[in-house]
Amino acid sequence: NEVHEEIRSSIQSLCAQFPGQYWQKLDKEVKYPTEFVQALTESGYLSLLIPEEYGGSGLGLKEACVVLEEIHRSGCNGGAAHAQMYTMGTILKHGSENQKKEFLPKIASGE
């Protein structure tokens, strides 16, 4: 669908900024992809599953899958993105309203 194609195109552009050499260096030095995760956060992709009322995009699991699929298709590693996207689910499903209001906007903004 059109939303998925927009996501794919945007992720391809973002991932082009992180070529194979970036990932090889991280692997060799056993480092976390901080710059890549920050770029995904700033682009709003890591808050995709957070409802809009808490600062996220309010999109669904299919869109999250499109993001991760395109990250990998583009030669990047979505492992860190996967964790960032889904760990907020515990707060969303089991947190009190106060916890949601306190933590979800911070997670969405990358704070």
Buried (B, 14 or more C-beta within 10 A) or exposed (E): EEEBEEBBEBBEEBBEEBEEEBBEEBEEEEEEBEEBBEBBBEBBBBBBBBBEEBBBBBBEEEBBEBBBBBBBEBEBBBEBBBEBBBEBEEBBEEBEEEEBEEBBBEBBBBE
